[in-house]
Amino acid sequence: FPEMLSNPRLIPVPMTVNVMINQNVTLSCHSDSGSPPVRYTLFKRGQTVSTLNGPDLTPVLFNLTIKSASDVGEYKCKAKNNISSSGKYSNSFNFTLTEPVSKPVLSSPTSQTKKGQHVTLSCLSENGSLPITYRFFKGSQSLSCPMKMQKREAAVIYLFINSSSDLGTYTCKAENSIHNNIKYSNSFNFTLAEERSHSECLIISFGLILSLLIIGLALAIPFFIIPLYKASE
């Protein structure tokens, strides 16, 4: 006897929720029971996207391309056979749009430092789906555990410059939930500010004192030395 259709199931094939712009996706729709043939219609936010005929109860596949953010909206599927007048509707399904991280920028408030000084490095990707995980490196050596940022804000690391070996090349990397999507930053190098030796400081101080004495003597000539000279004539 003719049988009413069961509510169809709408699922992505393969089972994935996260998608990117220009990605091709497939949605499968089918009823587990009911008399074929079955006419399946895919809707996006209530608007018809495509219609396929199924000669039996095997799933039909709707192939789509995610071209913009509007393509990740709510999808539903309707199944209808010769018995049902209105058809049966599936569950709703939504894709989640993900964006690859952009190349992070590694920066510091200062590029010059001294031995015994604390400095900071900041790493930030301006674009990319959150959360974003950052990691800092000096050369190939990792300097930190992964730092997962839930907001669009920079990851920050604090460093202590103890010797000239701490002035090497620093980088950071950023990644999010997109598989094999890792971006590395620009390289950053600190430079050691020149520190004057004790003897250099003494020479500079002596030169400054001598200059002040010469200026003082030059100012004293018109007011003291010349009047005394005239008075003695």
C-alpha positions in Angstrom: 0.0 0.0 0.0 1.2 3.6 -0.6 3.0 4.9 2.5 3.4 8.5 3.8 6.9 9.8 3.9 8.8 10.3 7.1 10.4 13.6 7.9 13.6 13.8 5.8 17.0 14.3 7.3 19.3 17.1 6.1 23.0 16.6 6.7 26.3 17.8 5.2 28.5 15.3 3.3 31.1 14.9 4.7 29.9 15.8 8.2 31.3 19.3 8.5 30.0 22.6 9.8 32.8 25.1 9.3 33.2 26.4 5.7 35.2 29.1 3.9 34.3 31.5 1.1 34.4 29.8 -2.4 34.2 26.3 -0.8 32.1 23.7 -2.5 29.7 21.8 -0.1 27.2 19.0 -0.3 23.9 18.6 1.6 22.3 15.2 1.7 18.5 14.8 2.1 16.4 11.7 2.3 13.4 10.1 4.0 13.9 6.8 5.7 10.4 5.5 4.9 7.6 6.2 2.5 6.5 5.3 -1.0 8.8 6.5 -3.8 9.2 8.4 -6.1 10.1 11.3 -3.9 10.6 15.0 -4.9 13.1 16.8 -2.7 13.3 20.6 -2.5 16.1 22.5 -0.8 15.4 25.9 0.8 17.6 28.6 2.2 15.9 31.0 4.5 12.6 29.9 3.0 13.7 30.5 -0.6 13.9 27.6 -3.1 17.5 26.7 -3.9 17.1 23.5 -6.0 14.8 20.5 -6.6 15.7 16.9 -7.2 13.7 13.7 -7.9 14.5 10.5 -6.1 13.2 7.3 -7.8 13.7 5.4 -4.5 14.6 6.2 -0.8 18.3 6.7 -1.4 19.6 10.2 -0.4 19.8 13.0 -3.0 22.7 15.3 -3.0 22.5 19.1 -3.3 25.9 20.6 -4.4 26.4 24.2 -3.4 29.2 26.9 -3.4 29.6 29.2 -0.4 30.1 32.5 -2.2 29.3 34.9 0.6 28.2 35.1 4.2 24.6 34.9 3.2 25.2 31.4 1.9 25.7 30.0 5.4 22.1 30.8 6.5 19.4 28.3 7.5 18.8 25.4 5.1 15.8 23.0 5.1 14.7 20.2 2.9 11.1 19.2 1.9 10.2 15.7 0.8 7.0 15.0 -1.1 5.5 12.0 -2.8 2.2 11.3 -4.6 0.4 10.7 -1.3 1.3 13.7 0.8 -0.3 16.9 -0.3 2.0 19.4 1.6 5.2 17.3 2.1 7.4 16.8 5.1 10.1 19.1 6.2 13.6 18.2 7.6 15.6 19.6 10.4 17.2 23.0 9.8 21.0 23.2 9.2 23.4 26.1 9.4 27.0 26.3 8.2 29.5 28.4 10.1 31.7 30.7 8.1 35.4 30.5 9.0 38.1 32.9 7.8 41.8 32.0 7.6 44.1 34.0 9.9 46.0 36.8 8.2 49.8 37.2 8.6 50.4 38.3 12.2 52.3 41.5 13.0 55.1 41.2 15.7 55.9 44.5 17.3 57.4 46.1 20.5 57.2 49.6 22.0 60.9 49.8 21.7 63.6 48.3 19.4 66.5 49.4 21.6 67.2 47.9 24.9 70.0 47.6 27.6 71.3 44.6 29.5 69.1 44.0 32.5 66.0 45.6 30.9 62.6 44.0 30.5 60.9 44.3 27.1 57.6 43.2 25.6 56.6 41.6 22.3 53.0 41.7 20.9 51.6 39.4 18.1 48.3 40.2 16.4 46.4 38.9 13.3 44.0 41.6 12.1 41.7 39.0 10.3 40.7 35.4 10.9 38.0 33.5 12.8 38.3 33.5 16.5 39.7 32.0 18.7 43.3 32.5 17.4 46.2 30.7 18.9 49.6 32.5 19.0 53.1 31.2 19.8 56.4 33.1 20.1 59.8 32.0 18.9 63.4 33.1 19.1 65.1 31.5 16.1 63.6 28.0 16.1 63.2 27.9 19.8 59.7 28.2 21.3 59.4 30.8 24.0 55.9 30.2 25.2 53.0 27.8 25.4 50.2 28.3 22.9 48.2 31.4 23.8 44.5 31.1 22.7 42.9 34.5 22.3 39.1 34.6 22.4 39.0 38.3 21.4 40.6 40.3 18.7 43.5 41.3 20.9 47.3 40.8 20.8 49.1 38.1 22.6 51.9 39.6 24.7 55.1 38.0 26.0 57.6 39.6 28.5 61.3 39.2 28.0 64.4 39.9 30.1 67.5 41.0 28.2 70.3 39.5 30.1 73.0 39.4 27.4 73.7 40.1 23.8 72.5 36.5 23.0 69.0 37.7 23.9 69.0 40.0 20.9 68.3 37.3 18.3 65.6 37.2 15.7 62.1 36.9 17.2 58.9 35.7 15.3 55.4 34.5 16.2 52.8 32.3 14.5 49.1 32.4 14.4 46.5 29.7 13.6 42.8 29.0 14.1 40.4 26.1 13.7 41.0 25.9 9.9 43.2 22.8 9.2 46.7 23.5 8.0 46.2 27.3 8.2 49.3 28.6 10.0 50.8 32.1 9.3 54.1 33.4 10.5 54.9 37.0 11.4 57.6 39.4 10.3 60.9 39.0 12.2 61.9 41.4 14.9 65.3 42.2 16.4 66.2 44.2 19.4 69.4 46.3 19.3 71.6 47.0 22.3 71.8 50.7 23.2 75.4 51.9 23.6 76.4 52.2 27.3 79.2 54.8 28.0 82.1 53.6 30.1 83.1 55.2 33.4 86.1 56.9 31.8 83.9 58.3 29.0 81.6 59.8 31.6 84.5 61.4 33.4 85.8 63.0 30.2 82.4 64.3 29.3 81.9 65.7 32.8 85.4 67.4 32.7 84.7 68.9 29.3 81.4 70.3 30.5 82.9 71.8 33.6 85.7 73.4 31.5 83.2 74.8 29.1 81.3 76.4 32.0 84.5 78.0 33.3 85.3 79.5 29.9 81.8 80.9 29.6 82.0 82.3 33.1 85.3 83.9 32.4 84.0 85.4 29.2 81.1 86.9 31.1 83.3 88.3 33.9 85.7 90.2 31.6 83.4 93.2 30.8 82.1 93.5 34.4 85.2 92.9 36.6 88.5 92.6 34.8 88.2 95.6 32.5 86.9 98.0 35.3 89.8 96.9 37.5 92.3 97.5 34.7 91.0 101.0 34.1 91.0 101.8 37.8 94.7 100.9 38.0 95.8 103.3 35.2 
